[in-house]
């Protein structure tokens, strides 16, 4: 029994709908905003990285351009040209002077540029000029075997940029450098005069690149056009195969970036090409660049859950608040069910509930009024029944009748005595009617007939009667002793005070669903003010007979409703007519509906 | 029925609260604070080997996001100072200690106290006598010794006499290298190992020992120098006595001095370790151990034979001329 009720409870329905709504909205909002912020952060990170790599590119480019400029300046230096072009022709002393001049010139260039490690010229005949006058060649190294030398020769005057390497050509020096080399040729001939070698101190590039911050694990590496590593922070790990790098992919890439998913982490490679063939590659870990990704996820999750908690609390409180007055109303109703009609429900805040409460209050009040009315009516009924009973055994009437009988017996009018006595006996029998309140019209007719007989005998020629009641009405029901007070009233107030004999006419007809009796006399009549008070008179304020009339009216209305009852029409001096209307209720029908009701 | 309803609300409330709690728990778990690792090296910058190794350590610490501090004496011979530094390190309660033991026996108590303090111990380069470390990352020194043995062997005459110039007696590195060298040369028919001489890791001492040895034993055909100072010292003696090419020298490690000896032809080959990798793997292994992974007891790093012909290849340049030198 509990389960369906639980589901049907408004409170839980409201609560669960709210929770669902909050859950759905919160999840949706969190999802959307998380996605948006994530992509925003990622875009920022990516543009930051690409900016960084552009910067690196620009810096390296500056170094290389600087080297190229120096190479151009050196190549066009008249001393250099003279020395190279005419080394064979000059005296050794002249050569030495020239050499010193060139060396000084190179030296002045080198000290002005920290990034330049050394500037050297290797002449065709094995001559050698360095920026340092005391520099000696490494006797164990064959210059012409060096890659930068061979490449410069091969490229015939074009500048060649080497990868990073150790430069062993100067005795006692093993510097890490990037070499720019180019062949110097005479003005008029294509014959090579020598090789210019400018070494860029690799430390400047190394320092620049190693200091870059691309998250904890991110890094920048540089490869040359053949895919040889110029710079890589984990170069030794690569050579030992402890790490692998996507060199092939970098070399082939045309779009400037690609993503590698490996070991559950995704790395983004951002590639920048340089004019001289190097590729600068920024590698960053996606989860790192969205540095606070985890934090972001968590803060979103926590915000969402807080929303949920608040939502749930809110929905519980709200549903409680909404249903509390309904529950109160229900409790009050249950009290009303138990019979307490003195309940008043406080009118709450919300319009619907206060309306409900107000209606409920009105309803309870009405019920209470109605119940009071029923009690009053029952009381009246009881009293009027008593009055009817009293009317039946009107002691004056009985006394007068018995007096008449005695008088007739003294006058030896036996027949009359018999007649009157038997009429009296039947009158009483009819009025008792086995104690039933509703009696067939036949019985009522018998009753009134006997009553009229007795009255006629008493008043001799003073009264004449005409009884004209449709026999078809006989099986219909009426309240007992309705006609007698009317007739009594007509006799005592209409005809008795009239000079000469009077006539009372009683008719009974059916009109549709109603039965109409009319009691008409040609007595003294009465004025309108008396007519008006006749039906409303209260017990004890008017004469006994008036009470009888009012009682009849009341009884009819109590039993059959207010559309039934008596109506008087009277003209003073020419008589009164009273019409009695009751519903046409057939005896059989009555039995069926009410059972054996008294 | 009322308590039933209340229970429903409790459950409705409980679910998000549980989720919330779980999220917070996950958060606190995921952000455990940076792990601290102390690396104890034999010497901070006495030679390139340690500088390159520390570079590997730094690269790994950056990559794995751990806080690393490197401690060590300035010279390998200062074993007491190393012990003292490590005792202080234990007091700092790091998440792991990575140790290159300066002495095979004397660092045992320190290793023991690290173990007792519940700090994971990872040994690099050289071990101590005993089973204290979760893992040892080192050059396969026996294998390196064998390489040296083979290099020398290929250049020796049929009947040859060979001397071994070792460094500090008692270090595992030295013991294993010698073992490797001997395992090759002793199998070689007609070859005699005249003895092992200890230079204490000092070039000058190695020079003197070798010079004395060469003078005493003119029939000596080959020398193996088991580390850089020993090799350079021996090379100097050979050069000075004009025995270049006559007495073959195979050494270990690298330095500018060794490069010059190689170029001059005094030194035939040198077996170069990969200190960068040792340092890198030391931290990587420590991080794995901290995270609760079981690591292999031994992780061997490679060694490379370098001679005059291959010394300028792209791969070998980085090994032979570590960039930190500048």
Boltz contact constraints between the chains, C-beta under 6 A:
constraints:
  - contact:
      token1: [A, 2]
      token2: [B, 1]
      max_distance: 6.0
  - contact:
      token1: [A, 19]
      token2: [B, 12]
      max_distance: 6.0
  - contact:
      token1: [A, 140]
      token2: [B, 263]
      max_distance: 6.0
  - contact:
      token1: [A, 166]
      token2: [B, 317]
      max_distance: 6.0
  - contact:
      token1: [A, 166]
      token2: [B, 321]
      max_distance: 6.0
  - contact:
      token1: [A, 174]
      token2: [B, 321]
      max_distance: 6.0
  - contact:
      token1: [A, 176]
      token2: [B, 323]
      max_distance: 6.0
  - contact:
      token1: [A, 203]
      token2: [B, 326]
      max_distance: 6.0
  - contact:
      token1: [A, 216]
      token2: [B, 65]
      max_distance: 6.0
  - contact:
      token1: [A, 217]
      token2: [B, 63]
      max_distance: 6.0
  - contact:
      token1: [A, 235]
      token2: [B, 318]
      max_distance: 6.0
  - contact:
      token1: [A, 236]
      token2: [B, 276]
      max_distance: 6.0
  - contact:
      token1: [A, 236]
      token2: [B, 318]
      max_distance: 6.0
  - contact:
      token1: [A, 239]
      token2: [B, 315]
      max_distance: 6.0
  - contact:
      token1: [A, 240]
      token2: [B, 274]
      max_distance: 6.0
  - contact:
      token1: [A, 240]
      token2: [B, 277]
      max_distance: 6.0
  - contact:
      token1: [A, 240]
      token2: [B, 302]
      max_distance: 6.0
  - contact:
      token1: [A, 294]
      token2: [B, 30]
      max_distance: 6.0
  - contact:
      token1: [A, 298]
      token2: [B, 23]
      max_distance: 6.0
  - contact:
      token1: [A, 298]
      token2: [B, 27]
      max_distance: 6.0
  - contact:
      token1: [A, 301]
      token2: [B, 23]
      max_distance: 6.0
  - contact:
      token1: [A, 302]
      token2: [B, 23]
      max_distance: 6.0
  - contact:
      token1: [A, 305]
      token2: [B, 16]
      max_distance: 6.0
  - contact:
      token1: [A, 305]
      token2: [B, 19]
      max_distance: 6.0
  - contact:
      token1: [A, 305]
      token2: [B, 20]
      max_distance: 6.0
  - contact:
      token1: [A, 308]
      token2: [B, 16]
      max_distance: 6.0
  - contact:
      token1: [A, 309]
      token2: [B, 16]
      max_distance: 6.0
  - contact:
      token1: [A, 312]
      token2: [B, 12]
      max_distance: 6.0
  - contact:
      token1: [A, 312]
      token2: [B, 13]
      max_distance: 6.0
  - contact:
      token1: [A, 316]
      token2: [B, 9]
      max_distance: 6.0
